[in-house]
Amino acid sequence: MLSGIRLLPHGLALGVALLAGSASAQPADVVRARQLLAEARTEAEKWSDPDPARFMVGQVAGVQARTGDRQAALATATSISRTGWGWMAAAKGFADAGDVDAALEFARKIDSKNDMMSQILQQNLERDDTLREVALRRAQRGDFKGALRAIREIGFSPMAARAYASLAEAQARAGDAAEARRSFALALAAADPPQTNPYVSIMQLPAYDDIARSQWRAGDRTAALAAFDKGLAAARRTPEGYHDCAFAVHAADRAEAGDVAGALRILREVKEPRRMPAAPEVARMARGLAEAGQHQRALEAAAMASGDWRVNAGAELGGVYLRKGDATRAAEIFERVIAAAEKTVPDRTGPIVLVQDMPQAVVRVQARDGDPAGAIRNAERLVRARPSDSDDIYGALATGQAEAGDSEAALRTVALIKSYPPQPEMWRALGRAEGRRGNVDAALARAPQVDNRRAALLMGLAEGLLDRSEGRRP
């Protein structure tokens, strides 16, 4: 997907600068979180599927960094062969913890030399995107100096432009209009590098769109529309094979900002909205239109996406209306998806899962966004109509319940699953909820024994304890 290119760099040799241990006096919740994370790493390393295992170990390194434990984060990050995953996660974790020095040290280790787009542009894109994330996280916490330190290390200027936009928006929210204007000016200057490589436009598009969305949220819609138009020009400059995705990304970005007319105008330029990689962006646009109150147009956009993206878009539209307090409209949308699933026999003969094979997205969104009783009713309907999918349906319901913080309901649903336990994301969400309440031992007593699920629960418990130590309520 254009807006989130995944790069998989190989690790570099260890530095020695981060070997210093962390402070000895730590709150009890932080100490327990570190213990849980040590066990989570051990469990994740047992996972038989190597790439997901490495990625999860990298995630553990990131949470260890958030605890402030440099030595543990370094050891975990360097234990995996694709060290870049560990460096990225750790850099973001240290940024969350407020240790900018450590965040920058880990980010500097990332090398994207084996990534195709980095080779084409002759840039270290994964390092620069991680630095952008560091800047974003510090800006959101009001640490503007820390954000600037990260931005100044970004080598590829369109990536720096996106970071400057985040900084400018945070400065505007903090009431510093003069500094916000200065940062927006720096963002616009950085978005247009003096390069002739046609692939630069692929990275300029999200740069201009990020600037526009930040300006829109900061209240300057005239400037935002001008930046969006520059983003559209960049989309038109992308190589031919990228056009559909570029226009779909741009339309979705405009819709999320609230530029409904612009989004609908650009959507007409997407020739094949049902095909990847445009389909998920069309679904994202539908959600943006729903947020903007454009109900009928949101439904029409959602119908343009294909397969599971259409169902996901419909489910998320219902979630938008639940959050807006419009339970009637949400129920109407959920009913459409469930009724279609009840009437259709799943087609499992082809290589692609059809739209009717993904209705469980509805029960997850309902449970997560405020209609727990409706989620249970729809889960029961789906199980009656599609008994062979019952484990997936209950897994989706349990995930939504855990994401809503209702651990007991999630565990009751898990007990209905006959074969394999829910995906790791459910256990991580459940762990966060119970960690925030301090119910670590009770959660561990009911923990799954499957290594990746147990690792996810342990990681979630650690994150919940860290939230608790920072004063975040369950």
URPEFEN-V264802 format. One record per helix or strand. SS is the DSSP state (h for helix, s for strand). FROM is the first residue (numbers start at 1). TO is the last residue. If there is no record, write none. Layout:
SS_FROM_TO + SS_FROM_TO
This chain:
h_2_4 + h_28_45 + h_50_66 + h_70_77 + h_83_97 + h_100_108 + h_116_121 + h_125_140 + h_144_151 + h_157_173 + h_177_190 + h_200_217 + h_221_237 + h_240_257 + h_260_267 + h_278_291 + h_295_304 + h_307_324 + h_327_343 + h_355_358 + h_360_369 + h_372_385 + h_387_403 + h_407_414 + h_424_437 + h_440_445 + h_451_469
